[in-house]
Amino acid sequence: MHESSVDKIPATGSVPQAHTPPGRLHFPTLPRTFVALSHYNYRLYWFGQIVSYSGNWMQSLAQGWLVLRLTDSPFLLGLVGFISSVPVLILSLWGGVVADRHAKRNLLTITQTVSMILAFVLAFLTFSGHVQFGHVTVIAFLLGIVNAFDVPARHAFVAEVVGKEDLTNAIALNSTAFNIARVCGPAAAGILVAVVGEAWAFTFNGLSFLAVIASLLAMRLPRWASNGTAGSPWQRLREGLSYVRHSPITLGLLAIVGTTSLFGVAYATLMPVFARDVLRVGATGQGLLMSSVGAGALAGALTVATYGSGGRRGRLLTAGNLVLPIALIIFANSRWFPLSMAAIACAGAGLITQNVTANTLIQTLAPDDLRGRVMSVWTMVIMGLMPFGSFQAGLLAERFGAPAAVTVGALVCLAAALLVQVRLPHLRSLD
């Protein structure tokens, strides 16, 4: 981030050697919020991601509704979330090793293709009427394996596409794409599920992967060359973990997002329960709630893209860390649908402001040749800990109800946020 030119990227790691990213255009009137879109490759990637993420959100909503229809169990709903994320916890560190050792575009093309096939398999089983809870869990587990290799590579790939100069903006715009999709995908899926069933949502998700695969293949990237670093995979893994262990700021940021992953995002797993049993708004209402999360998160991402520099990142991090749990407490205890939508939108804004800012700071600090491994630790914390959050939320919801489960998690996050303010005050001053 502090480099004045992408030519200053060290000639190590899997980042292409000292070059200005191809297709860089200069638009005098382009707002700084969207400056990363001046890169041809990043524009392809960004628009492809919007389409693919929209499909992912459609499948997420439809899968939750399918599980609830098949089992009528909040616990089993949480169990699916647990099963889908366990492979990320176990394998994501190795995903980072692979991402630093091989061309990330090729790796992403493979992972996106496999994800597309899994979506079509689930669609076929649902269309045929033979789908069972076991089928959903197996496919969720396989998708978790794919994500263990896909997510670290996807995060680290951005630096190769835009260079360090526009890295902060690109990370924020990645989140913007994710949350544009979160606005569109769930709303469309809610209507599809209510009208024609879950299978069509799975089908559209499978088709959406074609957009990101096409964007990857159309990019104009320099020939990738291995950094030639000696050492076994175990040695390379230890090298990445050693960097994280000896970086206090990185550890502090990972602790913040880890607490959120365990206790702050279980509301997403329980959203079908809130829609059906608490607010009584059905699948269409669930789509609107999830879209509200996306709208709030989109606002948060655009805020970081515009103002996430000039000494503001630490304050943005703190704001997000406090807004999220307060908004979740309001959501969990609301029985009025408009208030629930507003509260969950604020929660989305807080979550994305916190996580995008933390992601940017971690990637900025990480050496180029370690970025894939560092981001694999991020992936393990963000996605690998979520199964335990889903599991505990499912247990609490089964025993005490979904509102109590979300309230308890939010209170834990709020306590952690206040502890951070007391014990790690230097995080507020990060630029």
C-alpha positions in Angstrom: 0.0 0.0 0.0 2.8 2.4 0.7 4.5 1.7 -2.6 4.2 4.4 -5.2 4.4 2.0 -8.1 3.6 -1.6 -8.8 7.1 -1.8 -10.2 8.4 -1.9 -6.7 6.8 -5.2 -5.9 9.8 -7.5 -5.0 10.8 -10.0 -7.6 9.9 -12.9 -5.3 6.9 -15.1 -4.7 4.3 -15.9 -7.2 3.6 -12.3 -7.9 4.6 -11.5 -11.5 8.1 -10.0 -11.7 8.3 -6.2 -11.6 5.6 -5.1 -14.0 2.8 -2.6 -14.4 -0.4 -4.7 -14.6 -1.5 -5.0 -18.2 -4.4 -3.0 -19.4 -4.0 -0.2 -16.8 -6.0 2.8 -18.0 -6.1 6.2 -16.5 -9.5 7.9 -16.2 -9.1 11.5 -15.0 -12.8 11.6 -13.8 -12.9 8.1 -12.3 -13.9 8.4 -8.6 -11.3 7.1 -6.2 -13.9 4.6 -5.0 -13.6 2.7 -8.2 -9.9 3.3 -9.2 -9.0 -0.4 -9.3 -11.5 -0.8 -12.2 -9.0 1.1 -14.4 -7.2 -2.3 -14.7 -8.5 -4.4 -17.6 -7.8 -7.7 -15.9 -9.5 -6.6 -12.7 -12.6 -5.3 -14.5 -13.0 -8.8 -16.1 -12.5 -10.4 -12.7 -14.8 -8.0 -10.9 -17.8 -8.4 -13.2 -17.3 -12.2 -13.4 -17.3 -12.3 -9.6 -20.6 -10.4 -9.3 -22.3 -13.0 -11.5 -20.7 -15.9 -9.7 -21.3 -14.6 -6.2 -25.0 -14.0 -7.1 -25.3 -17.6 -7.9 -23.5 -18.6 -4.7 -26.0 -16.6 -2.7 -28.9 -18.2 -4.5 -27.6 -21.6 -3.6 -27.0 -20.6 0.0 -30.6 -19.5 0.5 -32.0 -22.5 -1.4 -29.8 -25.0 0.4 -30.9 -23.7 3.8 -34.5 -23.8 2.8 -34.1 -27.3 1.4 -32.5 -28.6 4.6 -35.2 -27.1 6.7 -37.9 -28.6 4.4 -36.3 -32.1 4.6 -35.5 -32.2 8.3 -37.4 -29.4 10.1 -34.4 -29.1 12.4 -32.5 -26.0 13.3 -29.7 -28.2 14.6 -29.3 -30.0 11.3 -29.3 -26.7 9.6 -26.4 -25.7 11.7 -24.8 -29.1 11.1 -24.6 -28.5 7.4 -22.8 -25.2 8.0 -20.4 -27.1 10.2 -19.8 -29.8 7.7 -19.2 -27.4 4.8 -16.5 -25.4 6.7 -14.6 -28.2 8.4 -12.4 -28.9 5.3 -11.5 -25.2 5.3 -10.3 -25.4 8.8 -8.2 -28.5 8.1 -6.9 -27.8 4.5 -6.8 -24.1 4.0 -3.2 -23.8 5.2 -2.2 -26.3 2.5 -4.3 -24.2 0.1 -2.0 -21.3 0.8 1.1 -23.4 0.2 -0.4 -24.5 -3.2 -1.4 -20.9 -4.0 2.2 -19.6 -3.4 3.7 -22.5 -5.5 1.5 -22.5 -8.6 -0.1 -20.0 -11.0 -3.2 -18.7 -9.2 -5.2 -18.2 -12.4 -4.9 -21.9 -13.3 -5.7 -22.9 -9.7 -8.8 -20.7 -9.6 -10.0 -22.0 -13.0 -9.9 -25.6 -11.6 -11.6 -24.8 -8.4 -14.4 -22.8 -10.1 -15.0 -25.6 -12.5 -15.3 -28.2 -9.8 -17.7 -25.9 -7.9 -19.9 -25.6 -11.0 -20.1 -29.4 -11.3 -21.2 -29.7 -7.7 -23.9 -27.2 -8.2 -25.3 -29.0 -11.2 -25.2 -32.3 -9.3 -27.3 -30.8 -6.5 -29.7 -29.4 -9.0 -30.1 -32.7 -10.7 -30.8 -34.5 -7.4 -33.4 -31.9 -6.4 -35.1 -31.9 -9.8 -35.3 -35.7 -9.7 -37.0 -35.7 -6.3 -34.4 -38.1 -4.9 -32.4 -35.5 -2.9 -31.8 -36.4 0.8 -30.2 -34.7 3.7 -27.2 -36.9 3.2 -26.7 -35.8 -0.4 -26.7 -32.1 0.8 -24.1 -32.8 3.4 -21.8 -34.7 1.1 -21.9 -31.9 -1.5 -21.4 -29.3 1.2 -18.4 -31.2 2.4 -16.9 -31.5 -1.1 -17.5 -27.8 -1.7 -15.7 -27.0 1.5 -12.6 -28.9 0.2 -12.7 -26.8 -3.0 -13.0 -23.6 -0.9 -9.9 -24.5 1.1 -7.9 -24.1 -2.1 -10.0 -21.5 -3.8 -10.3 -18.8 -1.2 -6.6 -18.3 -0.3 -5.7 -18.2 -4.0 -8.6 -15.8 -4.7 -7.5 -13.3 -2.0 -3.8 -13.4 -3.0 -4.6 -13.2 -6.8 -5.8 -9.6 -6.5 -2.3 -8.3 -5.9 -1.2 -10.0 -9.1 -4.0 -8.3 -11.0 -3.7 -4.7 -9.7 -0.4 -4.5 -7.9 0.1 -2.9 -4.5 -0.7 0.6 -5.6 -4.5 -0.1 -5.9 -4.6 -3.1 -3.6 -6.7 -1.5 -0.8 -9.3 -0.3 -3.3 -9.4 -3.6 -5.1 -10.0 -5.6 -1.9 -12.8 -3.2 -1.0 -14.3 -3.5 -4.4 -14.1 -7.3 -4.2 -16.3 -7.0 -1.1 -18.5 -4.6 -3.0 -19.0 -7.3 -5.7 -19.7 -9.8 -3.1 -22.4 -7.7 -1.5 -24.0 -6.5 -4.8 -24.5 -10.2 -5.3 -25.8 -10.5 -1.8 -28.5 -7.9 -2.6 -29.5 -9.6 -5.9 -29.0 -13.3 -5.3 -31.0 -14.0 -2.2 -34.0 -11.9 -3.4 -34.1 -13.8 -6.7 -33.6 -17.1 -4.9 -36.4 -16.3 -2.4 -38.8 -15.8 -5.3 -37.5 -18.9 -7.2 -37.8 -21.1 -4.1 -41.3 -19.9 -3.3 -42.5 -20.3 -6.9 -40.7 -23.2 -8.6 -38.5 -24.8 -5.8 -34.9 -25.0 -4.8 -33.6 -26.9 -7.9 -33.7 -23.8 -10.2 -31.6 -21.8 -7.7 -28.9 -24.5 -7.8 -29.1 -24.5 -11.6 -28.6 -20.8 -11.9 -25.6 -21.1 -9.5 -24.0 -23.7 -11.7 -24.5 -21.4 -14.8 -23.0 -18.4 -12.9 -19.6 -20.0 -12.6 -19.2 -19.7 -16.4 -18.9 -15.9 -16.0 -15.9 -16.1 -13.6 -14.2 -18.9 -15.6 -14.5 -16.9 -18.8 -13.1 -13.8 -17.1 -10.1 -15.8 -15.8 -9.4 -17.2 -19.3 -9.7 -13.8 -21.0 -7.2 -12.0 -18.8 -3.9 -10.8 -20.2 -1.3 -11.7 -17.6 2.5 -12.1 -17.9 3.8 -15.6 -18.0 3.8 -16.9 -14.4 7.1 -18.1 -13.0 7.7 -20.0 -9.8 9.8 -18.1 -7.2 12.0 -21.2 -6.9 12.0 -21.2 -3.1 13.5 -24.4 -1.8 12.0 -26.5 0.9 9.4 -29.1 1.4 5.7 -28.2 1.7 6.0 -28.6 5.4 8.9 -26.1 5.5 6.9 -23.6 3.4 3.9 -24.0 5.7 6.0 -23.4 8.8 7.5 -20.3 7.1 4.1 -18.8 6.6 3.0 -19.6 10.2 6.2 -18.2 11.6 5.5 -14.9 9.9 2.0 -14.7 11.3 3.2 -15.7 14.8 5.8 -12.9 14.9 3.5 -10.2 13.6 1.6 -8.8 16.6 -0.7 -6.6 14.4 -1.6 -9.5 12.2 -2.3 -11.7 15.2 -4.5 -8.9 16.7 -6.5 -8.5 13.5 -7.0 -12.3 13.2 -8.2 -12.4 16.8 -10.9 -9.8 16.1 -12.2 -11.6 13.0 -11.9 -15.0 14.6 -14.2 -13.9 17.4 -16.7 -12.7 14.9 -16.5 -16.0 12.9 -17.3 -18.0 16.0 -20.0 -15.9 17.5 -21.1 -13.1 15.2 -22.2 -14.6 11.9 -24.3 -17.6 13.1 -27.4 -15.5 12.3 -26.9 -16.4 8.6 -27.2 -20.1 9.4 -30.4 -19.5 11.4 -32.0 -17.1 9.0 -34.5 -19.6 7.7 -35.7 -20.1 11.3 -36.1 -16.3 11.8 -38.0 -16.1 8.5 -40.3 -19.0 9.1 -40.9 -19.1 12.8 -39.9 -15.8 14.4 -41.0 -13.2 11.8 -43.3 -15.5 9.8 -42.4 -14.0 6.4 -41.5 -17.2 4.5 -38.8 -17.8 1.8 -39.5 -14.5 0.1 -39.0 -12.6 3.4 -35.8 -14.6 4.0 -34.6 -13.4 0.7 -35.3 -9.8 1.7 -33.5 -10.2 5.0 -30.4 -11.6 3.3 -30.6 -8.8 0.7 -30.8 -6.3 3.5 -27.5 -7.7 4.9 -26.0 -7.3 1.4 -27.2 -3.7 1.1 -25.7 -2.8 4.4 -22.5 -4.6 3.6 -22.4 -2.9 0.2 -22.6 0.5 1.9 -19.8 -0.6 4.3 -17.6 -1.8 1.4 -18.0 1.4 -0.6 -17.2 3.4 2.6 -13.9 1.6 3.0 -13.2 1.9 -0.7 -13.6 5.6 -0.5 -12.3 6.5 2.9 -10.1 3.5 3.8 -6.8 5.4 3.7 -5.3 8.6 5.1 -5.2 7.3 8.7 -8.8 6.2 8.8 -8.5 2.4 8.6 -8.0 1.9 12.4 -11.1 4.0 13.1 -13.1 2.1 10.5 -12.0 -1.2 12.0 -13.2 -0.1 15.5 -16.5 1.2 14.2 -17.3 -2.0 12.5 -16.3 -4.1 15.5 -18.8 -2.2 17.7 -21.7 -1.7 15.2 -22.0 -5.4 14.4 -22.9 -6.8 17.8 -25.2 -3.9 18.7 -27.2 -4.4 15.5 -27.4 -8.1 16.0 -28.9 -7.7 19.4 -31.6 -5.5 18.0 -32.2 -7.9 15.1 -32.5 -11.0 17.4 -35.1 -9.3 19.7 -37.2 -7.6 17.0 -40.5 -9.0 15.9 -41.3 -6.2 13.5 -40.1 -7.0 10.0 -39.0 -3.5 8.9 -36.9 -3.1 12.1 -35.4 -6.5 11.5 -34.4 -5.5 8.0 -32.8 -2.2 9.2 -31.0 -3.9 12.0 -29.6 -6.7 9.9 -28.5 -4.2 7.3 -26.5 -2.3 10.0 -25.0 -5.6 11.0 -23.9 -6.2 7.4 -22.3 -2.8 7.3 -20.4 -3.4 10.5 -19.2 -6.8 9.6 -17.9 -5.8 6.2 -16.3 -2.6 7.5 -14.4 -4.6 10.1 -13.4 -7.5 7.8 -12.4 -5.5 4.7 -10.3 -3.2 6.8 -8.6 -6.1 8.6 -8.1 -7.9 5.3 -6.5 -4.9 3.7 -4.1 -4.3 6.6 -3.0 -7.9 6.7 -2.4 -8.1 3.0 -0.5 -4.8 3.0 1.8 -6.0 5.7 2.4 -9.5 4.2 5.5 -10.1 2.0 4.5 -10.8 -1.6 6.0 -14.3 -1.6 4.1 -15.2 1.6 0.8 -13.7 0.7 -1.0 -16.9 -0.2 0.1 -18.6 3.0 -0.9 -15.6 5.1 -4.3 -15.4 3.4 -4.7 -19.1 4.1 -4.5 -18.3 7.8 -7.1 -15.6 7.2 -9.3 -18.1 5.4 -8.9 -20.6 8.2 -10.0 -18.0 10.8 -12.8 -16.5 8.7 -14.3 -19.7 7.2 -12.7 -22.5 9.2 -14.0 -21.3 12.6 -17.5 -20.7 11.2 -18.6 -24.4 11.5 -18.1 -24.2 15.3 -20.1 -21.0 15.3 -22.9 -22.6 13.2 -22.7 -25.7 15.5 -23.0 -23.8 18.8 -25.8 -21.6 17.3 -27.7 -24.6 16.2 -27.5 -26.2 19.6 -28.6 -23.0 21.4 -31.4 -22.5 18.9 -32.7 -26.0 19.4 -32.7 -25.6 23.2 -33.5 -21.9 23.7 -34.7 -20.6 20.3 -32.9 -18.7 17.5 -33.3 -15.2 19.1 -31.5 -16.3 22.2 -28.7 -18.0 20.2 -28.0 -14.8 18.2 -28.2 -12.6 21.2 -25.7 -14.7 23.2 -23.3 -14.6 20.2 -23.7 -10.8 19.8 -23.0 -10.2 23.5 -19.7 -12.3 23.2 -18.7 -10.2 20.2 -19.5 -6.9 22.0 -17.5 -8.0 25.0 -14.6 -8.9 22.7 -14.9 -5.5 21.0 -14.7 -3.6 24.3 -11.7 -5.8 25.4 -9.9 -4.8 22.2 -10.4 -1.2 22.9 -8.8 -1.6 26.3 -6.0 -4.1 25.5 -5.1 -3.1 22.0 -5.5 0.6 21.7 -2.8 0.9 19.0 -5.2 -0.9 16.5 -7.3 2.3 16.5 -4.4 4.3 15.2 -3.5 2.0 12.3 -3.4 3.9 9.0 
